[in-house]
Amino acid sequence: MSGVLSFRISEGIKNTGKPPIPQAYEWGATYQPTEGRPLLDMSQGVPGVPPPPILLEALGKASSSTGSCGYLPNEGVTSLREAMAGEMKIRYGADTDVTYRDIAITAGCNLAFVAVAITLADAGDEVILPIPWYFNHEMTLTMLGIKPVLLQTCAKDGFLPSPERCAELITSKTKAIVLCTPNNPTGAIYPPSHLASFAKLARDKNIALVLDETYRDFITTGVPHHLFAPGSSPPAAASGLPADWAWRTTLIHLFSFSKSYCIPGHRLGLVCAPPALLPALNTALDSLQICAPRPPQAALAPLVPTLRAFVRETAEAVAHRHTLFKKSLPARWTIGSQGGYYAFVRHPFAGVHADEVCKRLAVEMGVVTLPAGFFGPRGDGAVEAPVRSDEERWIRFSVANVDDRKVELVCERLAESEQVFGWRLN
């Protein structure tokens, strides 16, 4: 069978890096597990628990209903949009000004980002993206011919992007600033005042602020921000928003049902955007999805208030695991930021690139993690050594898809690696 194509692959795809997670799994596949020493996976951000029985039952019922077999308007089921608007008022506070008309349901949050990128920018335009980045954001922009302009973050700032540095990157080609909080991969939670600074900057420069809040519900202390409140409200004013702030001029919010409701396989996401933008966004959505999957929308719509306790309990369990991970981590391994599903950790091996550390952790210690290089321009999985700077010593650990005992075992193996690898420690 010939392996040569008689046609060419697009330049956009050729220029787009490969998804890096399979590289980590290739490393893990070479480990020889035993009953007493299994493979421990803290790489991918997947829920560690199934959805509750009431949701599973509703999903089954909706999937077997003939009423779920037809098309929907591409903005989604009205009852789910209404339920999520109500949920946002609870999550962001009583002053939240959001209605179902601001919301469109999508086939996952990644597709939501693709649709927003297509709607906002043309090939050759620029979008500002903090680095380390969520690799699917960068992959989407590159595939579409949109230039990702890198906003560097660093450990000394807790991996928070700088609004002042961002302002210096804005040009006539800039169409949006993209932020992810709690961040993937660093776990950094951007304070409300920090987000207010970016919102003001975006509005002043007449560009969009795209806020990916996939991990919103894993903030267990306080509200994520006050951007959905009018600037005249006390919470918005206290966070630094101007009195004339109105989110519908500037903000585009993305959300995923995958993490909060533990249904990543059902592919459901959400865009909350200005109604003036939604007709253009729907043009993109009609081309990409026609409509989001109907059964999970039908199942979730009446259950959203009931599931609030499950979402909260899941978030508290993840927060507990973060605490346990921090407590159990060997002293030489340093947490730079932590939140959502992730902890961003500096390894202790002097002069060794995180890619090489992660490869040996997987192959020799049976611990699968992702190096910071997977979340930047070198995200093709290539091992590069020696390390060129301290910023290349960071590793992402996902605490969501492991139980407490596995967290402890991972940390025990990290301590063991300090002796096994034979590298100089600092």
KEMAR-597920 format. One record per atom (N, C-alpha, C): x, y, z. Coordinates in steps of 0.02 Angstrom, whole numbers, padded with zeros to 5 digits, always signed. Layout:
REM KEMAR-597920
XYZ...
END
This chain:
REM KEMAR-597920
+00043-00060+00000+00000+00000+00000+00044+00063+00000+00033+00106-00048+00074+00166-00054+00060+00215+00003+00114+00245+00030+00106+00295+00083+00115+00366+00057+00116+00375-00009+00127+00441-00039+00061+00469-00062+00046+00531-00041-00016+00564-00062-00008+00595-00130-00061+00597-00168-00060+00631-00233-00083+00703-00227-00094+00727-00166-00115+00795-00154-00075+00822-00095-00078+00887-00085-00037+00917-00032-00078+00932+00030-00044+00933+00087-00074+00952+00151-00066+01028+00158-00115+01060+00189-00114+01133+00195-00054+01157+00234-00031+01217+00217+00025+01247+00253+00005+01262+00326-00058+01279+00336-00081+01292+00404-00071+01232+00450-00089+01173+00425-00080+01112+00465-00006+01095+00472+00032+01104+00419+00104+01089+00422+00139+01134+00472+00116+01195+00479+00147+01242+00526+00124+01233+00598+00073+01192+00609+00045+01182+00675+00079+01124+00711+00102+01137+00772+00136+01085+00810+00090+01027+00827+00120+00970+00839+00082+00911+00857+00058+00916+00929-00001+00887+00944-00022+00884+01015+00031+00849+01056+00054+00878+01112+00111+00849+01147+00096+00792+01194+00034+00785+01217+00020+00734+01267+00037+00663+01244+00024+00645+01179+00045+00577+01158+00119+00563+01168+00162+00614+01165+00233+00604+01177+00245+00580+01248+00210+00611+01297+00217+00590+01366+00193+00518+01376+00139+00501+01342+00113+00432+01347+00160+00382+01315+00196+00403+01263+00247+00359+01233+00302+00345+01284+00323+00396+01320+00372+00385+01374+00345+00336+01425+00283+00349+01447+00253+00306+01498+00245+00234+01475+00234+00224+01410+00223+00156+01384+00285+00113+01389+00344+00144+01395+00405+00105+01401+00420+00083+01473+00383+00110+01520+00391+00091+01591+00362+00020+01601+00396-00019+01642+00373-00086+01656+00340-00088+01725+00273-00081+01727+00239-00079+01793+00236-00148+01825+00232-00147+01891+00220-00208+01929+00160-00197+01974+00137-00250+02006+00079-00243+02050+00094-00194+02108+00155-00197+02132+00173-00153+02188+00198-00085+02166+00208-00076+02101+00236-00013+02077+00203+00005+02009+00140+00027+02011+00103+00041+01950+00125+00107+01918+00106+00116+01856+00115+00181+01822+00070+00232+01855+00096+00291+01869+00058+00345+01900+00054+00404+01852-00006+00422+01833-00016+00472+01780-00042+00538+01809+00001+00589+01809-00020+00656+01828-00009+00704+01770-00023+00679+01710-00009+00719+01650-00071+00756+01625-00121+00719+01604-00178+00751+01571-00230+00776+01621-00260+00833+01604-00312+00862+01647-00380+00832+01634-00393+00775+01665-00458+00742+01657-00489+00733+01726-00555+00734+01730-00588+00724+01795-00570+00656+01825-00561+00655+01890-00544+00593+01924-00603+00554+01949-00663+00582+01941-00724+00548+01963-00775+00551+01907-00822+00503+01905-00875+00506+01855-00928+00556+01875-00973+00573+01828-01029+00616+01847-01075+00579+01897-01115+00615+01934-01159+00582+01983-01212+00540+01948-01240+00490+01983-01290+00446+01952-01349+00483+01921-01371+00537+01953-01429+00573+01927-01415+00601+01857-01353+00623+01845-01335+00648+01779-01325+00591+01729-01293+00537+01751-01285+00479+01707-01353+00452+01684-01400+00449+01730-01467+00425+01713-01500+00472+01662-01493+00536+01673-01523+00585+01627-01491+00583+01559-01425+00572+01558-01390+00566+01493-01414+00505+01454-01423+00450+01489-01447+00390+01456-01518+00399+01429-01560+00430+01469-01629+00441+01448-01632+00488+01388-01593+00543+01391-01593+00591+01336-01564+00560+01272-01512+00519+01280-01481+00489+01221-01527+00439+01185-01572+00407+01223-01617+00357+01193-01683+00387+01170-01691+00453+01180-01753+00486+01160-01752+00506+01087-01806+00493+01052-01810+00514+00982-01807+00590+00976-01827+00625+01029-01825+00698+01028-01755+00726+01026-01704+00684+01041-01635+00708+01041-01600+00697+00975-01635+00670+00926-01603+00651+00863-01602+00707+00811-01640+00759+00822-01644+00812+00772-01594+00868+00784-01591+00914+00736-01548+00973+00742-01577+01021+00794-01532+01067+00815-01550+01123+00859-01526+01187+00827-01552+01244+00848-01519+01307+00831-01447+01305+00856-01399+01332+00818-01330+01322+00838-01310+01359+00901-01353+01402+00928-01337+01433+00993-01358+01388+01051-01395+01332+01038-01408+01283+01090-01478+01285+01118-01490+01239+01165-01555+01232+01198-01567+01293+01243-01623+01326+01234-01637+01387+01272-01637+01373+01347-01666+01317+01368-01670+01303+01440-01601+01295+01471-01553+01267+01434-01485+01261+01462-01452+01329+01463-01462+01369+01413-01434+01437+01412-01462+01477+01470-01526+01470+01484-01557+01504+01541-01527+01479+01607-01518+01413+01612-01490+01384+01673-01419+01409+01685-01380+01414+01633-01310+01435+01641-01305+01509+01655-01351+01549+01628-01353+01620+01645-01368+01627+01720-01414+01586+01745-01429+01588+01816-01370+01565+01858-01334+01515+01833-01276+01490+01869-01221+01543+01872-01214+01582+01820-01163+01634+01819-01179+01688+01870-01243+01702+01880-01262+01752+01931-01242+01728+02001-01246+01663+02012-01226+01636+02076-01150+01634+02082-01117+01615+02028-01044+01607+02031-01007+01674+02034-01033+01725+01998-00998+01789+01994-01029+01843+02038-01086+01828+02069-01116+01876+02115-01181+01905+02089-01219+01933+02136-01287+01957+02121-01288+02013+02069-01234+02051+02062-01232+02106+02015-01217+02084+01943-01209+02019+01933-01193+01993+01867-01248+02009+01817-01230+02040+01762-01278+02060+01710-01268+02014+01650-01299+01955+01653-01295+01905+01599-01364+01875+01589-01385+01868+01527-01448+01834+01511-01433+01778+01461-01483+01736+01450-01473+01680+01404-01457+01704+01333-01478+01765+01317-01464+01791+01250-01390+01806+01238-01352+01808+01292-01279+01818+01286-01242+01753+01274-01277+01696+01277-01244+01631+01281-01257+01588+01219-01205+01555+01196-01210+01504+01143-01176+01441+01169-01208+01383+01157-01181+01319+01178-01140+01290+01119-01083+01262+01136-01037+01237+01084-01019+01164+01097-00991+01132+01047-00968+01062+01053-00899+01062+01085-00896+01081+01148-00834+01085+01185-00805+01155+01187-00762+01167+01236-00732+01234+01243-00678+01246+01191-00643+01193+01169-00594+01202+01116-00627+01228+01053-00686+01199+01036-00721+01224+00977-00745+01295+00987-00765+01311+01049-00784+01380+01063-00727+01428+01047-00665+01408+01066-00608+01452+01052-00595+01457+00977-00601+01401+00941-00592+01403+00869-00642+01451+00837-00705+01446+00857-00757+01488+00829-00744+01562+00844-00723+01577+00905-00708+01646+00923-00649+01672+00884-00596+01631+00877-00538+01653+00838-00555+01668+00766-00596+01625+00736-00617+01636+00666-00658+01700+00660-00699+01714+00711-00743+01772+00710-00705+01837+00720-00651+01836+00758-00616+01897+00776-00559+01916+00729-00525+01867+00700-00462+01882+00667-00456+01848+00599-00418+01880+00555-00402+01853+00489-00329+01829+00489-00313+01790+00439-00243+01770+00430-00199+01832+00426-00144+01832+00464-00099+01889+00466-00112+01935+00525-00171+01930+00556-00185+01968+00616-00148+01938+00676-00150+01973+00732-00113+01951+00792-00160+01943+00851-00145+01894+00893-00179+01883+00956-00127+01873+01010-00133+01909+01065-00084+01905+01119-00101+01845+01164-00050+01804+01177-00059+01741+01213-00004+01735+01266-00022+01734+01330+00030+01723+01381+00063+01655+01372+00126+01653+01390+00165+01592+01387+00195+01577+01455+00193+01516+01481+00169+01455+01450+00095+01460+01429+00080+01431+01370+00013+01435+01343-00022+01367+01348-00088+01369+01343-00126+01308+01331-00117+01291+01258-00087+01233+01243-00063+01221+01175-00118+01221+01123-00180+01202+01140-00233+01204+01089-00250+01275+01069-00240+01324+01112-00250+01394+01092-00199+01412+01038-00136+01398+01052-00084+01415+01003-00094+01376+00939-00110+01312+00944-00119+01271+00884-00175+01298+00840-00230+01320+00871-00285+01348+00833-00264+01411+00795-00231+01457+00830-00210+01519+00799-00162+01506+00741-00113+01464+00752-00064+01448+00700-00098+01416+00640-00143+01369+00652-00178+01334+00598-00217+01383+00555-00245+01436+00586-00285+01485+00550-00243+01541+00519-00177+01539+00529-00134+01591+00501-00134+01654+00543-00160+01650+00604-00160+01707+00651-00095+01704+00692-00061+01758+00699+00004+01757+00734-00006+01761+00809+00017+01710+00847+00017+01716+00920+00075+01761+00941+00059+01815+00976+00110+01860+01002+00120+01842+01076+00181+01824+01094+00193+01792+01158+00203+01843+01214+00163+01836+01267+00169+01877+01327+00201+01834+01380+00265+01845+01392+00303+01802+01438+00280+01812+01510+00272+01756+01546+00261+01758+01618+00320+01724+01651+00329+01737+01716+00387+01708+01750+00371+01691+01822+00414+01650+01850+00402+01623+01917+00400+01678+01970+00442+01728+01963+00445+01780+02015+00379+01819+02021+00339+01818+01968+00274+01851+01968+00217+01801+01980+00234+01740+02000+00183+01689+02010+00149+01669+01945+00185+01678+01889+00160+01663+01822+00098+01703+01804+00091+01762+01834+00037+01808+01814+00062+01851+01756+00024+01857+01703+00044+01901+01648+00040+01974+01668+00084+02014+01640+00087+02085+01657+00045+02126+01608-00004+02165+01633-00041+02210+01588+00004+02262+01555+00053+02285+01592+00099+02336+01565+00140+02307+01507+00166+02247+01517+00204+02214+01464+00159+02199+01404+00096+02181+01419+00048+02166+01366+00035+02228+01323+00029+02286+01356+00015+02348+01319+00069+02363+01268+00132+02344+01284+00187+02357+01238+00184+02313+01176+00146+02258+01179+00142+02211+01124+00086+02226+01075+00042+02272+01093-00017+02286+01051+00003+02328+00991-00019+02305+00933-00006+02342+00870-00072+02351+00833-00068+02380+00774-00128+02390+00734-00157+02324+00710-00119+02270+00714-00143+02204+00693-00173+02163+00750-00167+02188+00811-00191+02150+00869-00267+02150+00870-00296+02091+00877-00369+02084+00879-00395+02062+00947-00353+02031+00988-00378+02006+01052-00320+01991+01099-00336+01990+01163-00293+01963+01215-00329+01901+01241-00294+01845+01246-00322+01783+01271-00292+01766+01339-00333+01758+01389-00311+01738+01456-00348+01675+01477-00315+01634+01516-00344+01572+01543-00334+01572+01618-00389+01572+01657-00385+01573+01729-00443+01534+01760-00427+01490+01810-00361+01467+01830-00324+01439+01770-00258+01452+01770-00221+01442+01709-00204+01369+01696-00204+01352+01633-00176+01290+01608-00118+01309+01562-00056+01296+01582-00034+01242+01626-00014+01262+01697-00006+01326+01712+00028+01345+01774-00015+01338+01836-00081+01337+01829-00125+01336+01887-00136+01404+01918-00100+01456+01893-00106+01522+01923-00178+01548+01918-00202+01575+01973-00269+01605+01976-00261+01681+01973-00287+01712+01920-00279+01783+01911-00328+01821+01957-00304+01865+02001-00348+01902+02046-00397+01947+02008-00455+01962+02037-00504+02006+02004-00474+02072+01982-00431+02102+02023-00402+02166+02005-00355+02159+01945-00322+02103+01939-00278+02090+01882-00318+02084+01818-00373+02048+01821-00416+02042+01762-00448+02109+01744-00464+02149+01794-00491+02216+01781-00441+02258+01742-00377+02252+01758-00326+02290+01722-00323+02269+01648-00328+02205+01635-00329+02181+01566-00392+02203+01530-00449+02203+01566-00512+02224+01535-00508+02297+01515-00481+02339+01559-00473+02410+01542-00427+02420+01482-00372+02382+01482-00324+02387+01427-00358+02368+01361-00394+02312+01361-00426+02289+01299-00477+02340+01275-00517+02367+01321-00567+02417+01301-00534+02480+01273-00481+02502+01307-00447+02564+01285-00417+02556+01216-00396+02494+01200-00363+02482+01136-00411+02455+01083-00475+02451+01101-00527+02427+01054-00513+02357+01026-00493+02313+01072-00483+02243+01054-00522+02200+01103-00531+02137+01087-00570+02092+01129-00526+02062+01184-00557+02050+01242-00526+02011+01295-00562+01944+01297-00526+01891+01278-00554+01823+01277-00531+01787+01340-00579+01768+01382-00563+01739+01447-00587+01667+01449-00539+01620+01448-00554+01549+01452-00557+01531+01527-00617+01514+01550-00627+01498+01620-00651+01426+01629-00618+01381+01593-00633+01310+01598-00632+01286+01670-00586+01312+01711-00577+01289+01780-00607+01337+01831-00653+01378+01809-00685+01428+01852-00712+01398+01917-00745+01341+01913-00779+01314+01971-00733+01283+02022-00667+01283+02006-00619+01256+02053-00584+01311+02094-00611+01371+02088-00592+01425+02134-00640+01420+02194-00614+01401+02251-00657+01386+02309-00660+01444+02359-00623+01497+02345-00625+01555+02390-00642+01617+02350-00702+01643+02360-00722+01705+02327-00743+01695+02256-00764+01750+02224-00786+01748+02155-00726+01756+02109-00730+01728+02048-00672+01733+02003-00655+01805+01984-00706+01846+01972-00695+01916+01953-00763+01951+01952-00762+02016+01936-00823+02056+01934-00834+02087+01865-00806+02056+01814-00810+02086+01747-00881+02086+01719-00924+02042+01744-00993+02040+01719-01039+02089+01755-01013+02124+01804-01052+02174+01840-01042+02243+01809-01092+02286+01811-01082+02354+01787-01029+02391+01828-00992+02435+01796-00939+02470+01831-00962+02511+01891-01026+02529+01891-01053+02569+01946-01066+02528+02009-01065+02461+02004-01079+02419+02063-01019+02419+02110-01030+02414+02175-00974+02414+02223-00921+02361+02210-00940+02297+02195-00888+02247+02184-00844+02264+02123-00875+02287+02070-00836+02305+02010-00790+02363+02024-00815+02413+02059-00774+02471+02075-00715+02452+02120-00729+02406+02168-00676+02384+02214-00621+02346+02178-00638+02313+02122-00587+02275+02085-00548+02319+02037-00567+02383+02032-00530+02430+01990-00560+02445+01923-00622+02421+01911-00654+02436+01847-00680+02507+01847-00678+02542+01790-00704+02611+01787-00780+02612+01794-00806+02669+01814-00878+02675+01827-00920+02662+01765-00892+02674+01705-00930+02664+01644-00917+02596+01612-00888+02550+01650-00873+02484+01623-00938+02447+01605-00940+02418+01546-00995+02375+01524-00964+02318+01485-00972+02257+01510-00934+02201+01483-00949+02186+01410-01009+02203+01387-01029+02186+01319-00992+02225+01265-00950+02272+01284-00908+02306+01234-00844+02269+01219-00824+02224+01265-00754+02201+01263-00744+02126+01277-00783+02097+01322-00768+02032+01351-00801+01975+01313-00764+01920+01303-00790+01857+01277-00768+01802+01325-00816+01768+01354-00803+01718+01406-00814+01648+01377-00766+01602+01392-00772+01533+01371-00776+01488+01432-00817+01435+01426-00826+01389+01483-00833+01318+01456-00810+01270+01496-00816+01200+01479-00857+01163+01530-00902+01120+01507-00940+01076+01552-00898+01014+01571-00842+01003+01537-00804+00942+01546-00778+00933+01616-00751+00986+01645-00720+00980+01711-00771+00985+01767-00814+01036+01764-00861+01048+01819-00911+00991+01826-00933+00963+01769-00984+00911+01771-00957+00842+01753-00891+00837+01742-00856+00773+01732-00883+00736+01671-00894+00772+01616-00920+00741+01555-00879+00760+01493-00812+00753+01495-00772+00775+01437-00790+00739+01373-00812+00677+01377-00829+00640+01317-00893+00662+01282-00933+00702+01317-00996+00726+01287-00987+00793+01251-00928+00822+01254-00909+00881+01215-00961+00937+01218-00959+00974+01273-01005+01030+01282-00966+01088+01311-00973+01146+01279-00942+01207+01302-00990+01265+01295-00965+01325+01308-01009+01383+01310-00969+01445+01293-01000+01490+01255-00974+01557+01244-01024+01607+01272-01000+01652+01313-01042+01708+01336-01011+01771+01305-01049+01803+01260-01020+01856+01219-01073+01910+01207-01052+01969+01187-01099+02023+01171-01150+02000+01119-01214+02013+01128-01264+01994+01077-01248+02022+01008-01214+02079+01006-01196+02107+00940-01145+02063+00904-01108+02021+00941-01059+01977+00911-01089+01910+00891-01143+01889+00924-01168+01821+00916-01190+01804+00844-01220+01849+00805-01236+01830+00736-01174+01809+00696-01119+01846+00704-01057+01828+00670-01029+01763+00698-01032+01755+00764-01008+01693+00795-01050+01633+00771-01115+01643+00764-01158+01589+00741-01142+01568+00669-01117+01614+00629-01095+01596+00562-01038+01546+00566-00991+01559+00610-00935+01513+00620-00960+01447+00649-01004+01450+00698-01029+01389+00730-01068+01346+00681-01106+01378+00637-01145+01339+00588-01099+01300+00542-01041+01328+00527-00993+01292+00485-00956+01238+00522-00945+01248+00587-00904+01203+00626-00943+01145+00658-01004+01160+00680-01039+01110+00720-01112+01099+00701-01142+01142+00661-01215+01144+00650-01249+01157+00717-01241+01109+00764-01265+01120+00832-01222+01077+00878-01219+01096+00942-01184+01056+00991-01225+00993+01006-01194+00940+01033-01230+00878+01047-01294+00892+01088-01349+00864+01065-01414+00878+01095-01427+00840+01160-01410+00775+01165-01427+00739+01227-01397+00769+01291-01333+00787+01293-01308+00816+01356-01341+00883+01372-01361+00922+01321-01396+00984+01335-01463+00970+01369-01500+00921+01340-01565+00903+01369-01558+00875+01439-01506+00836+01450-01496+00806+01516-01477+00858+01568-01434+00904+01551-01408+00952+01599-01457+01007+01616-01496+01030+01567-01537+01090+01576-01577+01091+01641-01616+01038+01657-01655+01041+01719-01615+01025+01782-01553+01001+01774-01515+00976+01832-01463+01025+01857-01451+01079+01821-01395+01124+01839-01400+01146+01913-01457+01170+01937-01459+01189+02008-01447+01130+02055-01474+01072+02038-01466+01012+02080-01393+00990+02084-01356+01000+02029-01287+00978+02025-01238+01026+02059-01263+01081+02083-01219+01131+02113-01179+01102+02171-01211+01059+02212-01175+01029+02269-01121+00982+02244-01134+00944+02191-01083+00899+02164-01023+00938+02138-01036+00993+02103-00982+01034+02076-00939+01061+02133-00972+01083+02186-00935+01111+02243-00894+01056+02278-00923+00997+02288-00888+00943+02321-00827+00921+02280-00835+00918+02214-00779+00900+02171-00723+00951+02176-00741+01015+02177-00692+01069+02183-00655+01065+02249-00692+01050+02303-00660+01044+02369-00614+00984+02372-00631+00930+02338-00588+00871+02336-00523+00886+02299-00528+00924+02245-00467+00943+02208-00425+00991+02250-00457+01037+02285-00420+01084+02329-00384+01045+02384-00417+00994+02412-00384+00952+02462-00323+00917+02433-00328+00894+02371-00273+00859+02340-00215+00907+02327-00231+00969+02310-00178+01019+02303-00140+01027+02370-00178+01031+02424-00146+01038+02490-00102+00979+02506-00127+00919+02492-00089+00858+02505-00026+00856+02462-00032+00875+02399+00025+00875+02354+00079+00923+02379+00059+00982+02399+00106+01032+02424+00141+01006+02488+00102+00973+02531+00129+00947+02593+00177+00889+02581+00163+00847+02531+00201+00786+02519+00260+00796+02473+00262+00851+02436+00314+00863+02387+00383+00866+02420+00434+00832+02394+00501+00837+02423+00524+00910+02426+00566+00925+02475+00583+00994+02490+00618+01030+02432+00655+00993+02392+00692+01025+02337+00648+01040+02277+00588+01013+02274+00541+01027+02220+00497+01085+02240+00495+01138+02200+00464+01201+02220+00402+01216+02178+00347+01231+02212+00285+01250+02177+00288+01325+02161+00280+01341+02097+00280+01411+02076+00210+01440+02075+00161+01399+02058+00091+01421+02058+00048+01357+02059-00014+01366+02081-00056+01308+02095-00129+01330+02094-00172+01291+02061-00243+01307+02059-00277+01270+02002-00344+01269+02002-00380+01231+01952-00361+01158+01959-00340+01128+01904-00318+01058+01905-00243+01050+01916-00204+01105+01916-00132+01098+01904-00088+01131+01958-00029+01100+01965+00025+01131+02003+00085+01135+01956+00118+01193+01955+00177+01204+01913+00238+01202+01959+00281+01153+01947+00333+01136+01995+00402+01141+01962+00449+01171+01999+00519+01177+01976+00557+01116+02002+00588+01080+01956+00626+01020+01977+00694+01041+02005+00727+00997+02042+00788+01017+02078+00853+01000+02042+00850+00978+01979+00911+00954+01946+00945+01010+01908+01003+01029+01931+01040+01086+01903+01061+01071+01831+01046+01119+01786+01069+01115+01717+01035+01063+01675+00977+01036+01697+00942+00985+01659+00874+01012+01636+00860+01004+01572+00796+01028+01544+00739+00986+01571+00681+01018+01583+00623+00983+01608+00600+00927+01562+00610+00934+01497+00592+00880+01451+00628+00815+01469+00693+00821+01482+00732+00762+01498+00712+00733+01566+00696+00778+01614+00674+00754+01679+00608+00716+01673+00561+00743+01635+00496+00710+01627+00503+00644+01591+00547+00641+01543+00558+00578+01507+00583+00524+01555+00632+00541+01596+00659+00491+01643+00610+00475+01698+00571+00525+01720+00519+00510+01771+00471+00457+01744+00451+00464+01681+00403+00417+01652+00435+00349+01641+00493+00348+01609+00525+00285+01587+00552+00246+01647+00584+00281+01694+00618+00246+01749+00578+00244+01814+00539+00297+01827+00504+00301+01891+00429+00286+01885+00403+00283+01823+00332+00269+01814+00287+00326+01835+00312+00388+01827+00272+00448+01843+00267+00490+01779+00206+00497+01753+00196+00533+01690+00173+00605+01705+00212+00653+01682+00197+00724+01691+00213+00759+01625+00202+00824+01623+00215+00863+01562+00264+00919+01577+00318+00925+01538+00365+00980+01548+00339+01046+01520+00365+01100+01547+00343+01167+01525+00355+01176+01450+00405+01142+01422+00419+01149+01351+00362+01127+01307+00317+01086+01333+00258+01066+01295+00208+01124+01288+00217+01176+01327+00171+01232+01328+00203+01296+01302+00247+01287+01253+00282+01343+01224+00305+01326+01153+00345+01367+01122+00366+01357+01053+00400+01291+01040+00429+01259+01091+00461+01195+01081+00412+01137+01094+00348+01148+01090+00299+01099+01110+00292+01040+01063+00346+01017+01032+00343+00958+00989+00369+00896+01024+00385+00904+01089+00409+00846+01127+00483+00832+01119+00520+00872+01080+00591+00860+01071+00629+00875+01135+00673+00831+01154+00714+00841+01214+00772+00886+01197+00779+00940+01235+00835+00987+01223+00873+00995+01289+00937+00985+01287+00978+00992+01347+01047+01017+01324+01084+01052+01364+01067+01069+01433+01017+01126+01438+00991+01137+01498+00943+01190+01509+00976+01258+01497+00938+01303+01468+00967+01369+01452+00949+01422+01504+00895+01410+01541+00876+01458+01593+00834+01423+01645+00826+01456+01702+00786+01429+01756+00713+01418+01735+00690+01457+01686+00620+01452+01664+00607+01386+01628+00659+01348+01611+00649+01284+01577+00655+01225+01624+00644+01238+01689+00647+01184+01739+00578+01169+01768+00526+01190+01734+00459+01183+01763+00420+01125+01734+00380+01093+01777+00342+01034+01758+00270+01043+01781+00222+01024+01739+00151+01026+01758+00129+00959+01787+00099+00962+01846+00068+00904+01878-00007+00916+01881-00047+00867+01859-00120+00871+01866-00141+00831+01927-00174+00865+01975-00194+00830+02036-00265+00804+02033-00299+00815+01976-00370+00798+01973-00384+00724+01960-00341+00692+01921-00356+00624+01899-00320+00570+01939-00299+00586+02001-00268+00538+02046-00301+00544+02114-00299+00490+02153-00326+00493+02221-00270+00513+02270-00287+00518+02333-00239+00542+02383-00178+00497+02387-00189+00432+02387-00132+00386+02394-00084+00393+02335-00111+00401+02275-00068+00409+02216-00028+00473+02219-00058+00527+02246-00020+00589+02256+00040+00576+02301+00030+00539+02355+00085+00523+02402+00137+00480+02368+00116+00431+02328+00163+00387+02293+00204+00425+02243+00172+00471+02206+00209+00513+02158+00264+00551+02194+00247+00582+02249+00297+00621+02286+00353+00578+02314+00336+00517+02334+00388+00471+02357+00436+00454+02300+00410+00445+02240+00453+00429+02183+00494+00489+02161+00467+00550+02169+00506+00610+02154+00567+00613+02200+00556+00599+02264+00612+00598+02311+00662+00544+02291+00638+00487+02271+00681+00432+02250+00722+00450+02189+00691+00489+02143+00726+00508+02081+00789+00549+02095+00789+00585+02150+00847+00626+02167+00909+00583+02176+00900+00521+02199+00956+00475+02207+00969+00435+02143+00916+00414+02110+00922+00369+02053+00953+00404+01993+00933+00466+01979+00954+00499+01917+01027+00518+01917+01056+00530+01976+01127+00546+01980+01145+00616+01956+01098+00660+01950+01111+00729+01930+01126+00772+01991+01161+00826+01979+01176+00873+02034+01112+00909+02054+01103+00917+02119+01043+00948+02147+01058+01019+02170+01008+01063+02162+01014+01130+02192+00945+01157+02206
END
